[in-house]
Amino acid sequence: MQKRNIQKYSWIVLTTLLLGSCKLPALVNREVSNTVPESYTGPATDSTNSASINWKTIFTDPDLSALIDTALAHNQELNILLQEIEISKNEIRARKGEYLPFVGVKAGAGATKVPRYTNIGALEATTEIKPGKEMPEPLGEFGIGAYASWEVDIWHKLRNATKAASIRYLASMEGKNFMITNLVAEIASSYYELLALDKQLEILQQNIAIQQNAYELVKVQKEATKVTELAVRRFDAQLASTRSMEFNIRQQITETENRINFLLGRFPQPIPRNRGDFEQSLVPALQTGLPTQLLFNRPDIRQSELELSAAKLDVSVARAQFYPSLGIQSAIGFGAFNPGYLFKAPESMLFSLMGDLAAPLINRNALKASYLNANAKQMQLVYEYEQKLLTAFLETKNQVSNISKLENSYLQKKQQVEDLVLSVDISNRLFNAARADYTEVLFTQREALEARFELVETKLKQWQASINLYHALGGGWK
């Protein structure tokens, strides 16, 4: 009868634990959307994608290639990220160990004096080790043995946590790839900015020489009373203004070189570069492929997708915290009050085996909060994934449009520069023949300088648009 009552009450307790574990907070779920338009512009016709091309094929300048190689080896931010990857790898090892049995060994020694007039003391006083020999005082205690504990992963809580850690490791690898993509694009953009500044400095120095000749000429004409002092002062002022611009450009060159050195992880030093005709450099033509290829080529999108998968497993782990957990503990070894009896079998042997089933029943607020937080994090990553996908598509589409418009703009600027350079020569000859006012010469020189600067800036924008498109497509890390 008593045995039946024990079984009855055991089933009641077990049923109560299970029912209490089944009551979980309601969650808000939403499926992620990874649908993108079929093409960036017109009907999709070609799946060729420049993102699959190695960056050394895109950026053929040997000086630029050497700079990028140096940055990939020494950039501090990239090296910091590599250590984050090592941390993620170690997290997998820690999670794996949690669902395997914990086994250890233990040895100890001590002595205890129990008061005689207590229940334990009275028992020790009447206990004989051998006939005629009482229990020694103080009583020693010596022991050695092995112990083990294991949480049986009934609900795959520990395995899901390990899977989540493995997926986050893969996500950190994608984060490294995205860092490489950013680094390649930033160095290439800064390098061509440096070439553009070099070209502007060259143009400026040529213009200073032209203005210096014009200034000397107008001084001669002033002595011949062909012009007034006003003309001399105006030419002198323009020459001073142009010389002032030279210092500004030199400062920009210094700052750009320092920015590249920082990306390379080194202290400031001159940046070797090809000082050829920047205006005649050929910007690589890139193929955009299909928008769906962004899902596979963009490391940041792949990273977000993996983080979302890990977050879903985190929700499962948090849910399993409400369910009963089964734990097993065991121990085996030897124990005695005297080292001489320590390994005497079977009298000194000890062993234990125990299992326990436990589940949260009352005051589960902390578990509920963790569960709801895990789901909120999952929802957050759903929106973050969709945001990154939308951003990648818009970046690519914007650069495709930008490249097309910049090509037309460059052709018009080039024509403008050719006309104004010719106008400078014409205005100088007319001024020498007293058929044009000196202000026309000044305005023409200024307009020619501005136009040549704008032509260089347009070429730089073409390079940067091509680099940005390569980056937007997900190129640079393969």
C-alpha positions, 0 to 999 in steps of 0.5 A: 500500500505504501509503495503504491502511494509513493508511485502515485505521488511521484506521478503527480509531482512529475505531471505537475512539473511537465504541465508547469513547463509547458506554459510558455510566454507567447512570441511574435514571429515573422518570416524573413523576406529575401526577395529582390527585383529581377534586375538593377535596370532593364530586363535581366540578361547576363549573370556575369558578376565582377564580384567573383573576380580577384581584386588583383585583376581589378586593380592592376597598378603594382603600387596599389597591389603592394599597398593592399597586400601590406594592409591585409597583413598589418591592418590593426582593425583586421587583426583585432577581428581575427582575434574575435574569430579565435574567441568564437572558435573557443566558444564552440569548444566550451559549448561542446564540453557542457553536454559531455560528462564532467569527470574529476578526481579528488583526494583529501585528509583531515581530522575531527574531534567530536564531543563525546556526549552527542549522538555521533560521539556516543556511537564512536565511543562504543564502536570497536575497530578490533576486539578491545580497541576503541575508536582513536581520538581525534578521528582521522579522515582520508579519502581518494576517488573519482566523481562524475556528473552529467546533464542528460541533454533531453531537449537538445538544449546544450546541443543547440547552444553548441550549434549556435556557437558554431554558426556564430563562428562562421558569421565571424568569418563572414565579418572578416571577409566584409572587413577585407572588402571594406579595406580593399575598397578604402585603400583603392579609393584613397590611392586614386584620390592621391593620384588626383591630387598629384595631377591637380598639383601639376596643373596648378604649377603649370598655371602658376608658370602661365600666370607668372609670365602674364604678370611679367608681361603686364608689368612691361605694358604698364611701363609702356603706359599701355595698362594701368597699375590696376591691371598689374595689381589684379594679375599679382593678386590672382598669382598669389591666390593660385600659389595659396591653392598649392599649399592647400593641395599639398596639405591634402596630399599629406593627409591622404598619405597618412590615411593610407599609412594608417590603414596599412598599420604603420607610421607616416611615410611616403606612399609609392605611386604611379605618377602617370597621366591620371586623366588618361587612366582606364577605369575598369568596366564591371558586370553587375550580374543579377540582384539575387547574387548579392545573397551569396557574394555580400559577406555582410548579408551572409553574416547577418543570415548566419547570425539570424540562424544562431538567434533561432537556436538561442530561442530554442535554448531559452525555451528548453530552460522551462522543461525538466532537466535530468542530472546524473551524479556518481562517485567511486573511491576509498575512505578510512580514518587511518591511511592503513585501512584506506585501500582495504576492500570491501570495507573502505570502498565507497560509491554512489549513483544518483539521478535528479529531475528538476524543473522551474515551477514558481517565479520563472520571471528570469526565464521568461525574460531570457526567452522573450529577449532571445525572441526579440533579438531574433526579430531584430536580426530579421529586420537587420537582414532585410535592411542589409539586403535593401542597402546592398541593392540600392548601393549597387543600383546607385553606382550603376547609374552614377557610372553611366552619368559620370561617363557622359559628364567626363566627355563634356568636361573634357571638351570644356577644358580643350576649349578653355585651354585654347581660349587662354592662348587666344586671350593672351595674344589678343591682350598683347595686340591690345584687342582684349581687356586684361579682365578677359585674360584673368577670367579665362585663366581662372575658368581654365584652371577650374575646368581642369580641376573639375575634369580631374575630380570627374575622373576621380569620381569615375574611379570611386564609382567603379570601386564602390560598385565592386564593393557593393557587389561583394567583391574584394574578399575572394 
